[in-house]
């Protein structure tokens, strides 16, 4: 009976220490990941914490709880639009057009860590902007 109380108290101390250590490591690594897309930054962070020896379940739960610390929404779309423009400039001299060019753009953006939904949305906005600029 007394042993159960001791085990519970030790478990509580360990949980607090683990959370403090995760917070220190997370906050230390976070600035280096702001240039990455949200999903890639999350995966990088999880891998970093796994390699430090933390249990996958604990890392997953902790990172999901801190997901809002990573850029998302408009900030990620702006980053994706800038990266898409860079990829387009790089592929400008290639002989690709139509479907092949679009497939190459999507592949390059996915290699950078963007999710397909984000890529599709940014590409559609880019095409809409180009269409409107041509009309003016």
JOUR-V833807 format. One record per residue. D_CENTER is the distance of its C-alpha to the mean C-alpha in Angstrom with 1 decimal. Layout:
d_center:D_CENTER
d_center:D_CENTER
This chain:
d_center:46.6
d_center:46.1
d_center:43.8
d_center:41.4
d_center:41.2
d_center:40.5
d_center:37.7
d_center:36.1
d_center:36.4
d_center:35.0
d_center:32.0
d_center:31.3
d_center:31.5
d_center:29.2
d_center:26.5
d_center:26.7
d_center:26.6
d_center:23.5
d_center:21.7
d_center:22.9
d_center:21.9
d_center:18.3
d_center:18.1
d_center:19.5
d_center:17.2
d_center:14.0
d_center:15.4
d_center:16.5
d_center:13.2
d_center:11.1
d_center:12.7
d_center:11.9
d_center:8.1
d_center:8.5
d_center:9.1
d_center:5.9
d_center:4.0
d_center:2.3
d_center:2.7
d_center:3.4
d_center:3.4
d_center:4.7
d_center:6.6
d_center:7.8
d_center:8.9
d_center:10.6
d_center:12.2
d_center:13.4
d_center:15.0
d_center:16.5
d_center:18.1
d_center:19.5
d_center:21.4
d_center:20.1
d_center:20.6
d_center:17.8
d_center:18.8
d_center:18.7
d_center:15.3
d_center:13.8
d_center:15.8
d_center:15.1
d_center:11.3
d_center:11.7
d_center:14.3
d_center:12.2
d_center:9.2
d_center:10.9
d_center:10.5
d_center:7.1
d_center:7.9
d_center:8.4
d_center:11.5
d_center:13.7
d_center:11.8
d_center:9.0
d_center:12.1
d_center:13.9
d_center:11.5
d_center:11.5
d_center:15.3
d_center:15.8
d_center:14.2
d_center:16.2
d_center:19.3
d_center:19.0
d_center:18.8
d_center:21.7
d_center:23.7
d_center:23.3
d_center:24.5
d_center:27.2
d_center:30.0
d_center:29.2
d_center:31.6
d_center:29.0
d_center:29.4
d_center:28.8
d_center:26.9
d_center:26.5
d_center:24.8
d_center:22.5
d_center:21.6
d_center:21.0
d_center:18.7
d_center:16.6
d_center:16.6
d_center:15.7
d_center:12.7
d_center:11.5
d_center:12.2
d_center:9.9
d_center:6.9
d_center:7.5
d_center:9.0
d_center:12.7
d_center:13.3
d_center:11.5
d_center:13.3
d_center:16.5
d_center:16.5
d_center:16.0
d_center:18.6
d_center:21.0
d_center:20.8
d_center:21.5
d_center:24.4
d_center:25.8
d_center:25.8
d_center:27.5
d_center:30.0
d_center:30.8
d_center:31.3
d_center:33.7
d_center:35.7
d_center:36.4
